[in-house]
Amino acid sequence: MAPTAVPVSGTQLNSPAPKGKEALANGSNTAQLDASKIIYKFTTNLRAVPDEATANTSDETICTDHMITAVWRASTGWEAPELKPYGPLSIMPTASVLNYATECFEGMKAYRGDDGKLRLFRPNLNCERLNVSASRISLPTFDAAEMEKLIVTLLSVDGPRWLPKDRAGGFLYIRPILIGTQARIGVHAPKEALFYIMAGFIPRLDSYPGGMRLHTSPDDLVRAWVGGYGYAKIGANYGPSMIAKQGPHMQGFHEILWLYGDKGECTEAGASNFFVVWKRKDGKTELITAPLDDKLILSGVTRRSCLEFVRQKLIGDIEVTERKFTIGELFEAQAEGRILESFATGTGFFICPISQIRHRGQDIMIPIDPELQAGEITHKIKTVLGDILYGRANHSWGVVIPEKE
Ligand SMILES: *Cc1c(COP(=O)(O)O)cnc(C)c1O
């Protein structure tokens, strides 16, 4: 049995894809992804590192000097990974990914801490999630721990120059991606795939002045549906969603609040998870977000970290609830003065306060403390998680990348 056929069940990161080599390619003798076999082909042409402002205004994502690639074939398994100069790929026009969107990816960041160290945030969860996505789109799975080692390898090589120690508070964006490369027309699981990892600059998104403003999705568009693949980070979820942000309704708004079903269940804000803090009818303060069980939403690492953190009651007595909730409930709560805060979470936006939601011409306005530029609870969560990202607090969620002195 080829690795593509390995069942990886569950979208909840609490019950992730199987771990370790033993979980893969049952009964198969094809080669596993093995980070220790990496072949180094260093660039002879180190490029100039742009400052943050230049990097963020470029029309093209500026990537670091190197990337890591690994080829998979159904017959032989994973070849030795290579670290090589960042540059164009060569794939045939008939490649599976170009015709049938056999693609999945991850998004994470490496953060330059106040202490000068470079850290990843819970990278194991991203690596496990890529397996969940890969199995949904008929691409091979692999040992998540090996993938994590490859990410660390790329960053130990390019991190010191591209995000030097004097850029504390900065980050590099890391994009691991898996594509079906078999050069054959026909709708079937690809027998060849390419995994690669690149690192580069993306703009900071966590603070819109005055908060993020959401517009609900148009009535005739859905992002994801039950039985679909909203829980998987596969390209097919994102290309078709972009159209929702086009048109005059988006004037003055930043992202779409994706509603689902006749009742208008609140699912995600753009490509981020969506949270509301409100007073329940019984007077209790509650942090609420959409559930994972119907596989509509992506199980964000940031989402999970917020939930785990608030459940530990570290910022006061707040109930944490994962359940379906509708736009109608938000309007009702607004009319009763029960909405306290709202925010979006994800690696791109980190934790981004939301100040307004417009639905069918009516607005929900959410207060934002002008000093904190967030609600009080949002601000606390953001501070605690930010302290872990940037090494101000020592926590097992922050994984230090070894670098040469
Ligand atoms: C990536 C993503 C998120 C956020 O996930 P993080 O792991 O927190 O970065 C949320 N929703 C969608 C649709 C996403 O693609």
The ligand as an SDF file (V2000), in Angstrom:
LIG
                    3D

 15 15  0  0  0  0  0  0  0  0999 V2000
   -4.3850   29.0390    8.5470 C   0  0  0  0  0  0  0  0  0  0  0  0
   -5.7930   29.3420    8.8160 C   0  0  0  0  0  0  0  0  0  0  0  0
   -6.2320   29.7350   10.0920 C   0  0  0  0  0  0  0  0  0  0  0  0
   -5.2990   30.0390   11.2310 C   0  0  0  0  0  0  0  0  0  0  0  0
   -4.5200   28.9730   11.6320 O   0  0  0  0  0  0  0  0  0  0  0  0
   -3.2160   29.2070   12.5230 P   0  0  0  0  0  0  0  0  0  0  0  0
   -2.6760   27.8370   12.7200 O   0  0  0  0  0  0  0  0  0  0  0  0
   -3.6480   29.8430   13.7740 O   0  0  0  0  0  0  0  0  0  0  0  0
   -2.3190   30.0810   11.7280 O   0  0  0  0  0  0  0  0  0  0  0  0
   -7.5900   29.8990   10.2770 C   0  0  0  0  0  0  0  0  0  0  0  0
   -8.4700   29.7080    9.2790 N   0  0  0  0  0  0  0  0  0  0  0  0
   -8.0770   29.3560    8.0420 C   0  0  0  0  0  0  0  0  0  0  0  0
   -9.1010   29.1490    6.9910 C   0  0  0  0  0  0  0  0  0  0  0  0
   -6.7330   29.1670    7.7720 C   0  0  0  0  0  0  0  0  0  0  0  0
   -6.3430   28.8370    6.5480 O   0  0  0  0  0  0  0  0  0  0  0  0
  1  2  1  0
  2  3  1  0
  2 14  2  0
  3  4  1  0
  3 10  2  0
  4  5  1  0
  5  6  1  0
  6  7  2  0
  6  8  1  0
  6  9  1  0
 10 11  1  0
 11 12  2  0
 12 13  1  0
 12 14  1  0
 14 15  1  0
M  END
$$$$
